[in-house]
């Protein structure tokens, strides 16, 4: 998903005075699209993070993507598809 050129120029205008690396990170995040972290998924499902990791271990959820050493996430569309497919809350 690539943001429209006017959105990128608006972000650059809003971030005047910030280091270029900050602006680049914001634009890169927009290009990646929305994502859902383990904590956000746990809150949405009204379970603990530990339960999310158990579901991953037993195959109820796919492995999340990794960014850096600690951040784990799924693409929003992937989570939406999983939720629409219906899952158990056990």
C-alpha positions as a Markdown table, in Angstrom:
| # | Residue | x | y | z |
|---|---|---|---|---|
| 1 | Unk | 0.0 | 0.0 | 0.0 |
| 2 | Unk | 1.6 | 3.3 | -1.1 |
| 3 | Unk | 0.2 | 6.5 | 0.3 |
| 4 | Unk | -0.9 | 9.1 | -2.1 |
| 5 | Unk | 1.7 | 11.7 | -3.0 |
| 6 | Unk | -0.3 | 14.5 | -1.3 |
| 7 | Unk | -0.3 | 12.6 | 1.9 |
| 8 | Unk | 3.5 | 12.2 | 1.8 |
| 9 | Unk | 4.0 | 15.9 | 1.1 |
| 10 | Unk | 1.6 | 16.8 | 4.0 |
| 11 | Unk | 3.6 | 14.6 | 6.4 |
| 12 | Unk | 6.8 | 16.2 | 5.2 |
| 13 | Unk | 5.3 | 19.7 | 5.8 |
| 14 | Unk | 4.1 | 18.8 | 9.3 |
| 15 | Unk | 7.4 | 17.3 | 10.2 |
| 16 | Unk | 9.5 | 20.3 | 9.3 |
| 17 | Unk | 12.2 | 20.7 | 11.9 |
| 18 | Unk | 12.3 | 16.9 | 12.7 |
| 19 | Unk | 15.3 | 14.9 | 11.6 |
| 20 | Unk | 14.9 | 13.3 | 8.2 |
| 21 | Unk | 15.1 | 9.9 | 9.8 |
| 22 | Unk | 11.9 | 10.5 | 11.7 |
| 23 | Unk | 10.1 | 11.6 | 8.6 |
| 24 | Unk | 11.3 | 8.6 | 6.7 |
| 25 | Unk | 10.1 | 6.2 | 9.5 |
| 26 | Unk | 6.6 | 7.7 | 9.4 |
| 27 | Unk | 6.4 | 7.4 | 5.6 |
| 28 | Unk | 7.7 | 3.8 | 5.8 |
| 29 | Unk | 5.1 | 3.0 | 8.4 |
| 30 | Unk | 2.4 | 4.3 | 6.1 |
| 31 | Unk | 3.7 | 2.2 | 3.2 |
| 32 | Unk | 3.7 | -0.9 | 5.4 |
| 33 | Unk | 0.0 | -0.4 | 6.2 |
| 34 | Unk | -1.8 | -0.9 | 9.4 |
| 35 | Unk | -0.6 | -3.7 | 11.7 |
| 36 | Unk | -1.7 | -5.3 | 15.0 |
| 37 | Unk | 0.7 | -6.1 | 17.8 |
| 38 | Unk | 0.4 | -9.0 | 20.2 |
| 39 | Unk | -0.9 | -6.7 | 23.0 |
| 40 | Unk | -3.5 | -5.1 | 20.7 |
| 41 | Unk | -4.7 | -8.6 | 19.6 |
| 42 | Unk | -4.9 | -9.7 | 23.2 |
| 43 | Unk | -7.0 | -6.7 | 24.1 |
| 44 | Unk | -9.3 | -7.2 | 21.1 |
| 45 | Unk | -9.8 | -10.9 | 22.0 |
| 46 | Unk | -10.1 | -10.1 | 25.7 |
| 47 | Unk | -7.4 | -12.5 | 26.6 |
| 48 | Unk | -3.8 | -12.2 | 28.0 |
| 49 | Unk | -0.7 | -11.9 | 25.9 |
| 50 | Unk | 0.2 | -15.3 | 27.3 |
| 51 | Unk | -2.9 | -16.8 | 25.8 |
| 52 | Unk | -2.0 | -15.3 | 22.4 |
| 53 | Unk | 1.4 | -17.0 | 22.6 |
| 54 | Unk | -0.2 | -20.3 | 23.5 |
| 55 | Unk | -2.6 | -20.0 | 20.5 |
| 56 | Unk | 0.5 | -19.4 | 18.3 |
| 57 | Unk | 2.3 | -22.4 | 19.8 |
| 58 | Unk | -0.6 | -24.8 | 19.2 |
| 59 | Unk | -1.3 | -23.4 | 15.7 |
| 60 | Unk | -4.5 | -21.5 | 16.3 |
| 61 | Unk | -2.7 | -18.3 | 15.2 |
| 62 | Unk | 0.0 | -17.9 | 12.6 |
| 63 | Unk | 3.5 | -16.7 | 13.7 |
| 64 | Unk | 3.6 | -12.9 | 13.8 |
| 65 | Unk | 6.1 | -11.0 | 11.7 |
| 66 | Unk | 9.2 | -9.6 | 13.5 |
| 67 | Unk | 10.6 | -6.1 | 13.5 |
| 68 | Unk | 13.7 | -5.7 | 15.5 |
| 69 | Unk | 14.4 | -7.8 | 18.6 |
| 70 | Unk | 11.1 | -7.3 | 20.3 |
| 71 | Unk | 8.2 | -6.1 | 18.1 |
| 72 | Unk | 5.9 | -8.8 | 16.8 |
| 73 | Unk | 2.9 | -8.0 | 14.7 |
| 74 | Unk | 0.4 | -9.2 | 12.1 |
| 75 | Unk | -0.9 | -7.2 | 9.1 |
| 76 | Unk | -4.3 | -5.7 | 9.9 |
| 77 | Unk | -5.9 | -7.5 | 6.9 |
| 78 | Unk | -4.6 | -10.9 | 8.1 |
| 79 | Unk | -6.1 | -10.3 | 11.6 |
| 80 | Unk | -9.4 | -9.2 | 10.0 |
| 81 | Unk | -9.5 | -12.3 | 7.9 |
| 82 | Unk | -8.8 | -14.5 | 11.0 |
| 83 | Unk | -11.6 | -12.8 | 13.0 |
| 84 | Unk | -14.0 | -13.1 | 10.1 |
| 85 | Unk | -13.2 | -16.8 | 9.8 |
| 86 | Unk | -14.3 | -17.2 | 13.4 |
| 87 | Unk | -12.2 | -18.6 | 16.1 |
| 88 | Unk | -12.7 | -20.1 | 19.5 |
| 89 | Unk | -12.0 | -18.1 | 22.7 |
| 90 | Unk | -10.6 | -21.0 | 24.7 |
